[in-house]
């Protein structure tokens, strides 16, 4: 019976032992090899004292060892916690303290940085190096055990003892930015993610012939599609090196050379490919579906992407980390009309999920055009935030619209409306992106849409600057296409023709490019800091 994520690898290894499971930078592991290696890692973790429910950190850049880590931890009964390898040590050491990580999987290249963890305070006591046959000359505090790769492979790769994990136990914890400045750990059980994986394989008709990119870092929930849906289908996961995010032409070349069939990327990366990827100079004959999520995809770039790769299917997937994907929308020709400036809908609920909106009076939205906050219920809903009952209670709430028994729903904080056909949800904006200025209620995304309607605008982000006099002043950050002579004043004039005067940014700062988060999205927090 298949009910744990690790079962997906084990079953595919039995069905397709000699097929490639994962590729990275010219190297590959078959299903049989990946299954055997992850068994050895699981045994090494058992030897280090890891038991069911223990949190284990992964401090690795995207690589074959990162995939080995994920399944090795779960096979040992542990809960994997990905640590952003590019994040400051202070943030990462907080995460290790917050969920009590005592064991960590990493590489020799990251070992020196661990001393910063210890200087900040961390419970880590066991470190396993996944690609070093000998211990490097790095001194860690007394009492910390470091195991080299030869110590891992010394364990027999055979059948593992049953750690006693069931589907309601946690599979992983993903830390996202918190409003208090401290990251919050979203808890996901095996059952929660299984519903999503099964839906993906069926909806996107995935088979062992599929070759799927894995671009998102492990600490970003997009990575769960790449890994689990692909391995369930018996396909090949092609890991995308981090450096390709800033070289879109190389990413386009990877899609071509690796004969990718499905790719799942954030719109910012796809927009960069449209602008700099030389898409017309590549062949994407095998690419049958392009999925995108994580932020709004400016319609002009989606239109250009479809023109460059017309034979692929396009899907807009929506959902916060707390629900993974909960709605989806297949792009239709009508969505790409030349006169259209609004982004595509976020669509309807995935099977076995209900997504409904609640208005300011607490009533369920049933009529088109009425704004409400999107709530989600079903097995897709996370188990809350690790160690934070107060924050969990604010967002994972009693579903008062299900009166017959106690049920939790997740309040997304996203404002939506129903389309005229009452089928698809249309994203309006974030509740926390709704600001007041001079008494007016303003959605920052609407101003960004107006800016993007200018052909010269490559990237745009609008932030609210608190002001005692007017509430908030609006500031836009814009990156223009090369060689364009537009001025901030020109862009303000462009906005005045499309939005009310109170929504025109008071200042517009031009930049060569806007900063990105580690997941490839525009970094609004960094821009708000100036």
Number of C-alpha atoms within 10 A of each C-alpha: 5 11 14 22 25 24 17 21 25 23 18 21 23 12 14 16 18 13 20 22 28 27 21 16 12 7 9 18 19 18 27 20 18 25 26 21 24 28 28 26 30 29 27 24 26 19 12 17 13 23 18 20 19 21 26 30 30 26 23 25 19 19 18 21 20 21 19 23 27 28 27 27 34 29 30 30 27 28 27 27 27 26 24 21 19 11 10 12 20 15 16 25 22 17 22 23 16 17 18 16 22 21 25 27 27 24 23 18 12 14 19 15 14 22 17 16 21 16 12 15 14 22 17 22 17 20 23 25 25 24 16 17 14 13 13 15 9 11 11 15 11 7 9 14 14 19 19 19 19 15 18 25 19 12 16 15 18 12 10 13 11 10 16 11 20 15 16 14 21 26 29 26 25 22 24 16 11 11 8 7 8 13 17 23 24 19 24 26 23 20 21 23 26 21 17 24 23 14 17 19 18 12 11 15 10 21 17 18 13 22 28 29 27 28 27 25 25 27 21 19 22 23 19 19 23 25 27 23 27 30 31 22 22 27 24 28 26 29 22 21 18 16 10 16 21 14 15 22 21 17 21 22 19 19 25 18 12 16 18 22 21 23 20 23 20 20 23 25 23 23 21 18 22 22 17 15 19 15 21 11 11 17 16 23 14 17 21 18 19 19 19 23 21 22 16 23 20 22 21 22 21 21 18 16 20 18 13 18 19 13 14 18 17 19 21 25 23 25 19 16 21 26 28 21 26 26 23 22 20 16 18 12 8 9 18 20 12 10 9 14 17 19 19 24 25 24 23 23 20 21 13 13 20 17 17 21 24 20 17 10 7 12 11 16 20 14 13 16 15 15 19 24 24 22 22 25 21 19 20 26 25 25 22 20 22 17 13 12 11 9 14 17 14 11 18 24 14 16 17 13 12 11 9 7 9 9 15 21 24 27 21 20 17 20 25 27 25 24 16 11 8 13 12 20 27 21 22 20 19 17 15 11 17 17 21 16 20 11 11 12 12 18 20 24 20 17 22 21 22 20 25 23 20 15 11 18 17 24 22 25 23 24 23 20 15 14 11 7 9 12 15 17 22 22 21 25 23 25 17 20 16 10 7 9 9 13 13 17 12 11 21 18 13 16 23 16 11 16 14 10 13 16 20 24 22 14 16 20 12 16 13 12 15 19 15 16 11 18 24 21 17 21 15 17 13 12 17 15 8 10
